[in-house]
Every structure is written in structure tokens, then in C-alpha cells.
Amino acid sequence: MFVLGLQGSPRTEGNTTVLLSTFLTEAERLGASTRHLDVARKNISPCQECSTCEKNGFCPIDDDMQQIYPLLRQADIIVMATPIFFYGPTAQMKALIDRSQALWARRYVHKLVDPGRKWRRGFLLSLGATKGKNLFEGVSLTAKYFFDAVGASFDGSLTYRRIEGPGEIAKHPTALSDAKEKARSLVTPFLNRKKILFVCTKNACRSQMASAFARYHAGDRIEVESAGSRPAEEINPLMEEVMSEKGIDMAFRKPRSIEEAASSGKPDLIISMGCEEACPLFPGTRNQEWPVPDPAGKPIEVMRKIREEVEERVRRLIE
Ligand SMILES: Cc1cc2nc3c(=O)[nH]c(=O)nc-3n(C[C@H](O)[C@H](O)[C@H](O)COP(=O)(O)O)c2cc1C
């Protein structure tokens, strides 16, 4: 499982960093893989309101946000961590939030559902210097709508007042233990999932569809990976098209090798669809072969037929 932490403070050793690191270190200790993304050190331009994403579902601004969209899609848990600047998140965090409009457009204009959407969780960590009663109202509302745009259910927040000088959060009587406890309660249900690895040759069609259906129908019970024995450069556009006919969004996916998939741990079950050679990386793991033909290079009707077959097989597997 994967936890993405978005750190919005421009201070490198600031309070927000300490709080988020505590959360992520505990998540990792439990077995999650994590990423601490220093948003303030990324090149993320503000949204230009050009409406391109409403037309074609993608943001045309070529900057670091293009690498962040796939991370937002892969994450099981997204933690947005930001100090309060003028009753809201920092400008750096706000730029990232505004650019998630592209994901909002994919969902609400293009009516495409990200397969992880039902299960992904979002959590807010925030702190500010003053003790104002409404200090976190602005950022909480922003977080709620950000998490909706990126396809995560908002699971609440930990917020701390009267934290100002760098490092002050470490002196707070409960903040760091609260963060650890929250990490445990959010991460544990994900760690109990069975892990299935779908493998085909290129990780461009069959294993991509199977992993998306499995995540879509049972992402709460199954952790899904997919890989190819000889991964292609890109996923197959015809596959993307037939999945979008079902309302399932395959954007931001990249074919991966079996070695890359192996880095996130040993699966409980491998399902191979013409992977050619056996998967030598996981000796002793149960392996099922699905005789699903490769639809690459065939007409769209064949791709649709394979999509139906893969979904049916995934449904039976889940049952
Ligand atoms: C530009 C700016 C605006 C701020 N606005 C607020 C504010 O509206 N309310 C507040 O309580 N603290 C405000 N602060 C204080 C920070 O939230 C506080 O120092 C926090 O601990 C910084 O966290 P960090 O160490 O993670 O950067 C502001 C600080 C800066 C630099």
C-alpha cells in the first residue's frame, strides 16, 4: 500500500515537516510504502483557467504537476499537511490543489471514475501560530473539496494552534503521538488486504484492465499490482478507450516491469495472461493462468470482448 504525504510549508525543518514525517515514519514502520513530497520545492504553476482540462481531461501546463497526477492516482492514503497562512493553506499547496482541477474535470465533466476512488482516504494535518476559534475552517473546507477532486474520502484532520517557531510542534504534549496513532488507524485496514499481481507481456492491455477492475470492485479487500514481462512504453490507447466506455478512467498509468512490481512486496497470488516465462521473482507464490488472448493490434470489437472477459474473470475471482 502507498501513502502520499503532501508537505506544503516552505520551511525545510518546519513544524509541518516534523508532523508529517512522524505520520509517514509510523506508516512505513507498519509496512506501507510512503512518499514525502515537498510541495514548496516543486515547480507547480498556478491554474491558468484555460479550460483545457474541461475539454480534453488533461492540464497543458508542463511542470512538476505532471509527475504528481499519477502519484495522486496511485495513493491509497493522501495526507495533506500545511501550516496556516492567512487562514488557508500555503500558496505552494494551493497551486497544487488548484491544478487538481484536471482530476475534478475527468470525474465531473468527462464522467470517468478512477478505479481507486471508492477506497482512497484523505487526511489533513495543519497548524498555525494563533489560537483563533476559526483558524482551521478555511483549510478544512479546501481539503474537503481537494480530496473530492482527487478521489479520496475525507477522513478528518489533526490541527494544532499556537505553534509558531520551527520545531515547536515537537514540544506539543500530544501532537506527535496523535499523528502516530492516526497513521496506525488509517493504514492498518489497507495492510490486511490480500495482494494480487496481474501479469501479461506488455502491461498495456490485459493486466492493466484486470488490475483496474479488481481495484474498482474490491480495492478495500484486495491490493492490486500489475506488470509486464516486457513492458511497453505506454498503455494501449484503444484499451483506454474501451475502459472509458465503462466509465473507468485509466489515465496516468504507465506499464511497469515485474521487477518494479516486486519492489512493493511479495504477492499472495499471481495471475498471468500469456506472461510467456514463469515469474521467477516470487518462488512459492500461487500462480493462476488466465487464457485471455492479447487484443493488441486487433479491432476495437476484440478489445471490448477482452474487456468483458477480463471483468467477468475478476468478478469471479473476487467472489
Ligand atoms: C505568510 C504567513 C502567514 C501566516 N498566517 C497565519 C494565520 O493566518 N494564522 C496563524 O495562526 N498563523 C499564521 N502564520 C504562522 C504559521 O502558521 C506558523 O508559524 C506555523 O507554525 C508555520 O509552520 P511551519 O513551521 O511548518 O512552516 C503565518 C505565517 C506566515 C509566514
The ligand as an SDF file (V2000), in Angstrom:
LIG
                    3D

 31 33  0  0  0  0  0  0  0  0999 V2000
    2.7950   34.4000    5.3850 C   0  0  0  0  0  0  0  0  0  0  0  0
    2.3560   33.8000    6.6800 C   0  0  0  0  0  0  0  0  0  0  0  0
    1.0380   33.8440    7.0450 C   0  0  0  0  0  0  0  0  0  0  0  0
    0.6100   33.2900    8.2510 C   0  0  0  0  0  0  0  0  0  0  0  0
   -0.7130   33.3500    8.5720 N   0  0  0  0  0  0  0  0  0  0  0  0
   -1.1380   32.8200    9.7440 C   0  0  0  0  0  0  0  0  0  0  0  0
   -2.5130   32.9060   10.1170 C   0  0  0  0  0  0  0  0  0  0  0  0
   -3.3570   33.4130    9.4030 O   0  0  0  0  0  0  0  0  0  0  0  0
   -2.8810   32.3590   11.3010 N   0  0  0  0  0  0  0  0  0  0  0  0
   -1.9820   31.7620   12.1290 C   0  0  0  0  0  0  0  0  0  0  0  0
   -2.3680   31.2860   13.2030 O   0  0  0  0  0  0  0  0  0  0  0  0
   -0.6710   31.6430   11.7920 N   0  0  0  0  0  0  0  0  0  0  0  0
   -0.2290   32.1700   10.6320 C   0  0  0  0  0  0  0  0  0  0  0  0
    1.0960   32.0810   10.2810 N   0  0  0  0  0  0  0  0  0  0  0  0
    2.0350   31.3490   11.1730 C   0  0  0  0  0  0  0  0  0  0  0  0
    2.3310   29.8940   10.7470 C   0  0  0  0  0  0  0  0  0  0  0  0
    1.1520   29.1900   10.5270 O   0  0  0  0  0  0  0  0  0  0  0  0
    3.1180   29.1980   11.8600 C   0  0  0  0  0  0  0  0  0  0  0  0
    4.3450   29.8720   12.1160 O   0  0  0  0  0  0  0  0  0  0  0  0
    3.4180   27.7330   11.5820 C   0  0  0  0  0  0  0  0  0  0  0  0
    3.9350   27.1150   12.7550 O   0  0  0  0  0  0  0  0  0  0  0  0
    4.4530   27.5450   10.4950 C   0  0  0  0  0  0  0  0  0  0  0  0
    4.5850   26.1740   10.2300 O   0  0  0  0  0  0  0  0  0  0  0  0
    5.8960   25.5430    9.5420 P   0  0  0  0  0  0  0  0  0  0  0  0
    6.9700   25.5810   10.5740 O   0  0  0  0  0  0  0  0  0  0  0  0
    5.5130   24.1780    9.1630 O   0  0  0  0  0  0  0  0  0  0  0  0
    6.2030   26.4100    8.3530 O   0  0  0  0  0  0  0  0  0  0  0  0
    1.5430   32.6530    9.0950 C   0  0  0  0  0  0  0  0  0  0  0  0
    2.9050   32.6100    8.7290 C   0  0  0  0  0  0  0  0  0  0  0  0
    3.3140   33.1790    7.5420 C   0  0  0  0  0  0  0  0  0  0  0  0
    4.7710   33.1310    7.1710 C   0  0  0  0  0  0  0  0  0  0  0  0
  1  2  1  0
  2  3  1  0
  2 30  2  0
  3  4  2  0
  4  5  1  0
  4 28  1  0
  5  6  2  0
  6  7  1  0
  6 13  1  0
  7  8  2  0
  7  9  1  0
  9 10  1  0
 10 11  2  0
 10 12  1  0
 12 13  2  0
 13 14  1  0
 14 15  1  0
 14 28  1  0
 15 16  1  0
 16 17  1  0
 16 18  1  0
 18 19  1  0
 18 20  1  0
 20 21  1  0
 20 22  1  0
 22 23  1  0
 23 24  1  0
 24 25  2  0
 24 26  1  0
 24 27  1  0
 28 29  2  0
 29 30  1  0
 30 31  1  0
M  END
$$$$
